[in-house]
Amino acid sequence: MSSGDRQKIHPRIVAEAAEWFMVLSSGNVRPDETAQWQAWLTSHPDHQMAWARVEFYTDKFKSLPPQAAFAATAALNAPNLNRRRMLLSMALLGVAGWSGWQISRGRYWQEWSADQHTALGETKTITLADGSSVVMDSGSAVNVDFSVNLRRLQLVKGEVYIETAPDTVGWKRPFVVDTLEGRVQALGTRFSVSQRQNLSQVAVFQDAVEIQPADATSAKQTLRAGQQVQFSSNHFEPIQGHSQNKPAWTQGFIVADDLPLSEFLLQLSRYRSGYITCAPEIADLRIIGSYPLKDTDKILAFLEANLPVKLSHPLPFWVKVLPR
């Protein structure tokens, strides 16, 4: 989706999409509401684009703080007319706690206005002015800022895999990636950086990087090929090893190495629209294997055939994974 496409959608349409998203997320949707939503969705291409945006950027309620969850629940349980008015007001005004829903003005618009985007389920490769290659994962956003002294990427959301090129400018500008938690400087390398909830993660596939947390009093950390680490603004988690040549998603796969089912489904949800929820009693089932991302329905069907789980579809965009 280009920047031009984003600008063509009127904010009113985005607000309508947000309202419909909340109504359909209530778990208590009448057939006439579903029909009305489908009619609205198919009546104009802008409605479909706005729906895709809201569905992705709301992060499917996963990060709602308690106050916002309470407000949303109250609205969803209200009579229909009042409920719609309350939902629309919340969507437009951003009442208490909705920054966790990614509708806080700064973060929300920062993601929308970033230089480069990928939609849900999309990956793409961009070549920077210096010849460096950046592969963007599903649902990612970055800003590119090359100045006379610095080659800088700002990772706003998601994950990127970078193959740096030697700088063609004579004074060899550093190549850095900034996240909410700090700065990653390439030392002639191939590496990935992901922005997570209150954490950044870096994996190095060739040479090394130097990581400086945002808190300037925190010491720098050098990460070398075959290593990965998570860090906050003032703390590093223990360094872990990895054996990959590049991230699996760049080759169209999701790889699980003894991964809990709940974590696997959370990763899978980044590549498909709608909800995937997991019953608590099966959340710790272990997943092993490599799964092609081009058809996430097949992945879910494989899990159902090979694990003691079953799939339920309460709504077209909602898959519940339950014990069998």
Contacts in CASP RR format, 6 or more apart in sequence:
PFRMAT RR
TARGET T0000
AUTHOR 0000-0000-0000
METHOD contacts of the structure
MODEL  1
MSSGDRQKIHPRIVAEAAEWFMVLSSGNVRPDETAQWQAWLTSHPDHQMA
WARVEFYTDKFKSLPPQAAFAATAALNAPNLNRRRMLLSMALLGVAGWSG
WQISRGRYWQEWSADQHTALGETKTITLADGSSVVMDSGSAVNVDFSVNL
RRLQLVKGEVYIETAPDTVGWKRPFVVDTLEGRVQALGTRFSVSQRQNLS
QVAVFQDAVEIQPADATSAKQTLRAGQQVQFSSNHFEPIQGHSQNKPAWT
QGFIVADDLPLSEFLLQLSRYRSGYITCAPEIADLRIIGSYPLKDTDKIL
AFLEANLPVKLSHPLPFWVKVLPR
1 49 0 8 1.000
1 117 0 8 1.000
1 119 0 8 1.000
3 113 0 8 1.000
3 115 0 8 1.000
5 49 0 8 1.000
6 112 0 8 1.000
6 113 0 8 1.000
6 117 0 8 1.000
8 46 0 8 1.000
9 46 0 8 1.000
9 49 0 8 1.000
9 50 0 8 1.000
9 53 0 8 1.000
10 46 0 8 1.000
13 46 0 8 1.000
13 47 0 8 1.000
13 50 0 8 1.000
14 50 0 8 1.000
14 53 0 8 1.000
14 54 0 8 1.000
15 88 0 8 1.000
15 91 0 8 1.000
15 92 0 8 1.000
16 40 0 8 1.000
16 47 0 8 1.000
16 50 0 8 1.000
17 47 0 8 1.000
17 50 0 8 1.000
17 51 0 8 1.000
17 53 0 8 1.000
17 54 0 8 1.000
18 54 0 8 1.000
18 58 0 8 1.000
18 87 0 8 1.000
18 88 0 8 1.000
18 91 0 8 1.000
18 103 0 8 1.000
19 84 0 8 1.000
19 87 0 8 1.000
19 88 0 8 1.000
19 91 0 8 1.000
20 37 0 8 1.000
20 40 0 8 1.000
20 41 0 8 1.000
20 51 0 8 1.000
21 51 0 8 1.000
21 54 0 8 1.000
21 55 0 8 1.000
21 58 0 8 1.000
22 72 0 8 1.000
22 75 0 8 1.000
22 76 0 8 1.000
22 87 0 8 1.000
22 90 0 8 1.000
22 91 0 8 1.000
23 29 0 8 1.000
23 33 0 8 1.000
23 37 0 8 1.000
23 76 0 8 1.000
23 83 0 8 1.000
23 84 0 8 1.000
23 87 0 8 1.000
24 33 0 8 1.000
24 34 0 8 1.000
24 37 0 8 1.000
24 315 0 8 1.000
24 317 0 8 1.000
25 61 0 8 1.000
25 76 0 8 1.000
26 76 0 8 1.000
26 77 0 8 1.000
27 76 0 8 1.000
27 314 0 8 1.000
27 315 0 8 1.000
28 76 0 8 1.000
28 77 0 8 1.000
29 315 0 8 1.000
34 315 0 8 1.000
40 47 0 8 1.000
41 47 0 8 1.000
41 48 0 8 1.000
41 51 0 8 1.000
42 48 0 8 1.000
52 119 0 8 1.000
52 120 0 8 1.000
52 273 0 8 1.000
53 112 0 8 1.000
55 120 0 8 1.000
55 273 0 8 1.000
55 274 0 8 1.000
55 317 0 8 1.000
56 119 0 8 1.000
56 120 0 8 1.000
56 139 0 8 1.000
56 273 0 8 1.000
57 102 0 8 1.000
57 103 0 8 1.000
57 108 0 8 1.000
57 111 0 8 1.000
57 112 0 8 1.000
58 101 0 8 1.000
58 102 0 8 1.000
58 103 0 8 1.000
59 101 0 8 1.000
59 102 0 8 1.000
60 269 0 8 1.000
60 274 0 8 1.000
60 275 0 8 1.000
61 69 0 8 1.000
61 72 0 8 1.000
61 101 0 8 1.000
63 100 0 8 1.000
63 101 0 8 1.000
63 102 0 8 1.000
63 197 0 8 1.000
64 72 0 8 1.000
64 97 0 8 1.000
64 100 0 8 1.000
64 101 0 8 1.000
65 97 0 8 1.000
65 100 0 8 1.000
67 96 0 8 1.000
67 97 0 8 1.000
68 95 0 8 1.000
68 96 0 8 1.000
68 97 0 8 1.000
68 98 0 8 1.000
68 100 0 8 1.000
68 101 0 8 1.000
71 90 0 8 1.000
71 95 0 8 1.000
71 96 0 8 1.000
72 87 0 8 1.000
72 90 0 8 1.000
74 86 0 8 1.000
75 83 0 8 1.000
75 86 0 8 1.000
75 87 0 8 1.000
75 90 0 8 1.000
76 83 0 8 1.000
76 87 0 8 1.000
77 83 0 8 1.000
78 86 0 8 1.000
89 95 0 8 1.000
90 98 0 8 1.000
91 103 0 8 1.000
94 103 0 8 1.000
94 104 0 8 1.000
98 104 0 8 1.000
99 107 0 8 1.000
102 108 0 8 1.000
102 111 0 8 1.000
110 141 0 8 1.000
110 156 0 8 1.000
111 141 0 8 1.000
111 156 0 8 1.000
111 157 0 8 1.000
114 141 0 8 1.000
114 142 0 8 1.000
114 143 0 8 1.000
114 154 0 8 1.000
114 156 0 8 1.000
114 157 0 8 1.000
115 142 0 8 1.000
115 143 0 8 1.000
115 144 0 8 1.000
116 124 0 8 1.000
116 126 0 8 1.000
116 134 0 8 1.000
116 136 0 8 1.000
116 141 0 8 1.000
116 142 0 8 1.000
116 143 0 8 1.000
116 144 0 8 1.000
117 136 0 8 1.000
117 139 0 8 1.000
117 140 0 8 1.000
117 141 0 8 1.000
118 124 0 8 1.000
118 136 0 8 1.000
118 137 0 8 1.000
118 138 0 8 1.000
118 139 0 8 1.000
118 140 0 8 1.000
118 141 0 8 1.000
119 138 0 8 1.000
119 139 0 8 1.000
120 138 0 8 1.000
120 139 0 8 1.000
120 270 0 8 1.000
120 271 0 8 1.000
120 272 0 8 1.000
120 273 0 8 1.000
121 138 0 8 1.000
121 139 0 8 1.000
121 270 0 8 1.000
121 271 0 8 1.000
121 272 0 8 1.000
121 293 0 8 1.000
122 138 0 8 1.000
122 139 0 8 1.000
123 135 0 8 1.000
123 136 0 8 1.000
123 137 0 8 1.000
123 138 0 8 1.000
123 249 0 8 1.000
123 250 0 8 1.000
123 252 0 8 1.000
124 135 0 8 1.000
124 136 0 8 1.000
125 133 0 8 1.000
125 134 0 8 1.000
125 135 0 8 1.000
125 136 0 8 1.000
126 133 0 8 1.000
126 134 0 8 1.000
126 136 0 8 1.000
127 133 0 8 1.000
127 134 0 8 1.000
128 134 0 8 1.000
128 144 0 8 1.000
128 146 0 8 1.000
128 151 0 8 1.000
128 165 0 8 1.000
129 146 0 8 1.000
130 146 0 8 1.000
130 151 0 8 1.000
130 165 0 8 1.000
130 166 0 8 1.000
130 167 0 8 1.000
130 168 0 8 1.000
130 169 0 8 1.000
130 175 0 8 1.000
131 165 0 8 1.000
132 151 0 8 1.000
132 162 0 8 1.000
132 163 0 8 1.000
132 164 0 8 1.000
132 165 0 8 1.000
132 175 0 8 1.000
133 162 0 8 1.000
133 163 0 8 1.000
133 165 0 8 1.000
134 142 0 8 1.000
134 153 0 8 1.000
134 160 0 8 1.000
134 161 0 8 1.000
134 162 0 8 1.000
135 160 0 8 1.000
135 161 0 8 1.000
135 162 0 8 1.000
135 250 0 8 1.000
136 142 0 8 1.000
136 159 0 8 1.000
136 160 0 8 1.000
137 158 0 8 1.000
137 159 0 8 1.000
137 160 0 8 1.000
137 161 0 8 1.000
137 194 0 8 1.000
137 247 0 8 1.000
137 249 0 8 1.000
137 250 0 8 1.000
137 270 0 8 1.000
138 249 0 8 1.000
138 270 0 8 1.000
138 271 0 8 1.000
139 157 0 8 1.000
139 158 0 8 1.000
139 270 0 8 1.000
140 155 0 8 1.000
140 157 0 8 1.000
140 158 0 8 1.000
140 159 0 8 1.000
140 160 0 8 1.000
141 155 0 8 1.000
141 156 0 8 1.000
141 157 0 8 1.000
141 158 0 8 1.000
142 153 0 8 1.000
142 154 0 8 1.000
142 155 0 8 1.000
142 156 0 8 1.000
142 160 0 8 1.000
143 153 0 8 1.000
143 154 0 8 1.000
143 156 0 8 1.000
144 152 0 8 1.000
144 153 0 8 1.000
145 152 0 8 1.000
145 153 0 8 1.000
145 154 0 8 1.000
146 152 0 8 1.000
146 173 0 8 1.000
147 173 0 8 1.000
148 169 0 8 1.000
148 173 0 8 1.000
149 171 0 8 1.000
149 173 0 8 1.000
150 173 0 8 1.000
150 174 0 8 1.000
150 176 0 8 1.000
151 167 0 8 1.000
151 173 0 8 1.000
151 174 0 8 1.000
151 175 0 8 1.000
151 176 0 8 1.000
152 175 0 8 1.000
152 176 0 8 1.000
152 177 0 8 1.000
152 178 0 8 1.000
153 160 0 8 1.000
153 162 0 8 1.000
153 176 0 8 1.000
153 177 0 8 1.000
153 178 0 8 1.000
154 177 0 8 1.000
154 178 0 8 1.000
155 177 0 8 1.000
155 178 0 8 1.000
155 179 0 8 1.000
155 193 0 8 1.000
155 194 0 8 1.000
155 195 0 8 1.000
155 200 0 8 1.000
156 195 0 8 1.000
157 195 0 8 1.000
158 194 0 8 1.000
158 195 0 8 1.000
159 192 0 8 1.000
159 193 0 8 1.000
159 194 0 8 1.000
159 195 0 8 1.000
159 247 0 8 1.000
159 249 0 8 1.000
160 177 0 8 1.000
160 192 0 8 1.000
160 193 0 8 1.000
160 194 0 8 1.000
161 190 0 8 1.000
161 191 0 8 1.000
161 192 0 8 1.000
161 246 0 8 1.000
161 247 0 8 1.000
161 250 0 8 1.000
162 175 0 8 1.000
162 177 0 8 1.000
162 186 0 8 1.000
162 190 0 8 1.000
162 191 0 8 1.000
162 192 0 8 1.000
162 193 0 8 1.000
163 190 0 8 1.000
164 175 0 8 1.000
164 186 0 8 1.000
164 188 0 8 1.000
164 189 0 8 1.000
164 190 0 8 1.000
166 172 0 8 1.000
167 173 0 8 1.000
167 175 0 8 1.000
174 185 0 8 1.000
174 186 0 8 1.000
175 185 0 8 1.000
175 186 0 8 1.000
175 188 0 8 1.000
176 183 0 8 1.000
176 184 0 8 1.000
176 185 0 8 1.000
176 186 0 8 1.000
177 183 0 8 1.000
177 184 0 8 1.000
177 186 0 8 1.000
177 193 0 8 1.000
178 184 0 8 1.000
179 193 0 8 1.000
179 195 0 8 1.000
179 200 0 8 1.000
180 195 0 8 1.000
180 200 0 8 1.000
180 214 0 8 1.000
180 233 0 8 1.000
181 198 0 8 1.000
181 199 0 8 1.000
181 200 0 8 1.000
181 213 0 8 1.000
181 214 0 8 1.000
181 231 0 8 1.000
181 232 0 8 1.000
181 233 0 8 1.000
182 200 0 8 1.000
182 211 0 8 1.000
182 212 0 8 1.000
182 213 0 8 1.000
182 214 0 8 1.000
182 231 0 8 1.000
182 233 0 8 1.000
183 211 0 8 1.000
183 212 0 8 1.000
183 214 0 8 1.000
184 191 0 8 1.000
184 193 0 8 1.000
184 200 0 8 1.000
184 202 0 8 1.000
184 209 0 8 1.000
184 210 0 8 1.000
184 211 0 8 1.000
185 209 0 8 1.000
185 210 0 8 1.000
185 211 0 8 1.000
185 212 0 8 1.000
186 207 0 8 1.000
186 209 0 8 1.000
187 207 0 8 1.000
187 208 0 8 1.000
187 209 0 8 1.000
187 210 0 8 1.000
187 222 0 8 1.000
188 206 0 8 1.000
188 207 0 8 1.000
188 208 0 8 1.000
189 204 0 8 1.000
189 205 0 8 1.000
189 206 0 8 1.000
189 207 0 8 1.000
189 208 0 8 1.000
189 209 0 8 1.000
189 225 0 8 1.000
190 204 0 8 1.000
190 205 0 8 1.000
190 206 0 8 1.000
190 207 0 8 1.000
190 246 0 8 1.000
191 202 0 8 1.000
191 203 0 8 1.000
191 204 0 8 1.000
191 205 0 8 1.000
191 206 0 8 1.000
191 209 0 8 1.000
191 223 0 8 1.000
192 202 0 8 1.000
192 203 0 8 1.000
192 205 0 8 1.000
192 246 0 8 1.000
192 247 0 8 1.000
193 200 0 8 1.000
193 201 0 8 1.000
193 202 0 8 1.000
194 200 0 8 1.000
194 201 0 8 1.000
194 202 0 8 1.000
196 230 0 8 1.000
198 232 0 8 1.000
199 230 0 8 1.000
199 231 0 8 1.000
199 232 0 8 1.000
199 237 0 8 1.000
200 230 0 8 1.000
200 231 0 8 1.000
200 232 0 8 1.000
201 228 0 8 1.000
201 229 0 8 1.000
201 230 0 8 1.000
201 231 0 8 1.000
202 209 0 8 1.000
202 211 0 8 1.000
202 223 0 8 1.000
202 228 0 8 1.000
202 229 0 8 1.000
202 231 0 8 1.000
203 226 0 8 1.000
203 227 0 8 1.000
203 228 0 8 1.000
203 242 0 8 1.000
203 244 0 8 1.000
203 247 0 8 1.000
204 223 0 8 1.000
204 224 0 8 1.000
204 225 0 8 1.000
204 226 0 8 1.000
204 227 0 8 1.000
204 228 0 8 1.000
205 225 0 8 1.000
205 226 0 8 1.000
205 244 0 8 1.000
205 245 0 8 1.000
205 246 0 8 1.000
206 225 0 8 1.000
207 224 0 8 1.000
207 225 0 8 1.000
208 222 0 8 1.000
208 223 0 8 1.000
208 224 0 8 1.000
208 225 0 8 1.000
209 222 0 8 1.000
209 223 0 8 1.000
210 220 0 8 1.000
210 221 0 8 1.000
210 222 0 8 1.000
210 223 0 8 1.000
211 220 0 8 1.000
211 221 0 8 1.000
211 222 0 8 1.000
211 223 0 8 1.000
211 229 0 8 1.000
211 231 0 8 1.000
211 236 0 8 1.000
212 218 0 8 1.000
212 220 0 8 1.000
213 231 0 8 1.000
213 232 0 8 1.000
213 233 0 8 1.000
213 234 0 8 1.000
213 235 0 8 1.000
213 236 0 8 1.000
214 233 0 8 1.000
214 234 0 8 1.000
215 233 0 8 1.000
215 234 0 8 1.000
217 234 0 8 1.000
218 233 0 8 1.000
218 234 0 8 1.000
218 235 0 8 1.000
221 229 0 8 1.000
221 231 0 8 1.000
221 236 0 8 1.000
221 239 0 8 1.000
223 229 0 8 1.000
223 239 0 8 1.000
226 241 0 8 1.000
226 242 0 8 1.000
226 243 0 8 1.000
227 239 0 8 1.000
227 240 0 8 1.000
227 241 0 8 1.000
227 242 0 8 1.000
228 239 0 8 1.000
228 240 0 8 1.000
228 241 0 8 1.000
228 242 0 8 1.000
229 236 0 8 1.000
229 237 0 8 1.000
229 238 0 8 1.000
229 239 0 8 1.000
229 240 0 8 1.000
230 236 0 8 1.000
230 237 0 8 1.000
231 237 0 8 1.000
244 255 0 8 1.000
248 254 0 8 1.000
248 255 0 8 1.000
248 290 0 8 1.000
249 293 0 8 1.000
252 292 0 8 1.000
252 293 0 8 1.000
252 294 0 8 1.000
253 290 0 8 1.000
253 291 0 8 1.000
253 292 0 8 1.000
253 293 0 8 1.000
254 264 0 8 1.000
254 267 0 8 1.000
254 268 0 8 1.000
254 271 0 8 1.000
254 290 0 8 1.000
254 291 0 8 1.000
254 293 0 8 1.000
254 299 0 8 1.000
255 289 0 8 1.000
255 290 0 8 1.000
255 291 0 8 1.000
256 264 0 8 1.000
256 287 0 8 1.000
256 288 0 8 1.000
256 289 0 8 1.000
256 290 0 8 1.000
256 291 0 8 1.000
257 288 0 8 1.000
257 289 0 8 1.000
258 286 0 8 1.000
258 287 0 8 1.000
258 288 0 8 1.000
259 267 0 8 1.000
259 286 0 8 1.000
259 287 0 8 1.000
259 288 0 8 1.000
260 283 0 8 1.000
260 284 0 8 1.000
260 285 0 8 1.000
260 286 0 8 1.000
260 287 0 8 1.000
261 278 0 8 1.000
261 282 0 8 1.000
261 283 0 8 1.000
261 284 0 8 1.000
261 285 0 8 1.000
261 286 0 8 1.000
261 287 0 8 1.000
261 303 0 8 1.000
261 307 0 8 1.000
261 309 0 8 1.000
261 321 0 8 1.000
262 278 0 8 1.000
262 283 0 8 1.000
262 284 0 8 1.000
264 287 0 8 1.000
265 276 0 8 1.000
265 277 0 8 1.000
265 278 0 8 1.000
265 321 0 8 1.000
268 276 0 8 1.000
268 296 0 8 1.000
268 299 0 8 1.000
268 300 0 8 1.000
269 275 0 8 1.000
269 276 0 8 1.000
271 293 0 8 1.000
271 296 0 8 1.000
272 296 0 8 1.000
273 317 0 8 1.000
274 317 0 8 1.000
274 318 0 8 1.000
274 319 0 8 1.000
275 317 0 8 1.000
275 318 0 8 1.000
275 319 0 8 1.000
276 300 0 8 1.000
276 319 0 8 1.000
276 321 0 8 1.000
277 318 0 8 1.000
277 319 0 8 1.000
277 320 0 8 1.000
277 321 0 8 1.000
278 321 0 8 1.000
279 320 0 8 1.000
279 321 0 8 1.000
279 322 0 8 1.000
279 323 0 8 1.000
281 323 0 8 1.000
282 307 0 8 1.000
282 308 0 8 1.000
282 309 0 8 1.000
282 321 0 8 1.000
282 322 0 8 1.000
282 323 0 8 1.000
285 307 0 8 1.000
285 308 0 8 1.000
285 309 0 8 1.000
287 303 0 8 1.000
291 299 0 8 1.000
291 302 0 8 1.000
292 298 0 8 1.000
292 299 0 8 1.000
293 299 0 8 1.000
300 311 0 8 1.000
300 319 0 8 1.000
300 321 0 8 1.000
301 311 0 8 1.000
303 309 0 8 1.000
303 321 0 8 1.000
304 310 0 8 1.000
304 311 0 8 1.000
308 323 0 8 1.000
308 324 0 8 1.000
309 321 0 8 1.000
309 322 0 8 1.000
309 323 0 8 1.000
309 324 0 8 1.000
310 321 0 8 1.000
310 322 0 8 1.000
310 323 0 8 1.000
310 324 0 8 1.000
311 319 0 8 1.000
311 320 0 8 1.000
311 321 0 8 1.000
311 322 0 8 1.000
312 319 0 8 1.000
312 320 0 8 1.000
312 321 0 8 1.000
312 322 0 8 1.000
313 319 0 8 1.000
313 320 0 8 1.000
314 320 0 8 1.000
END
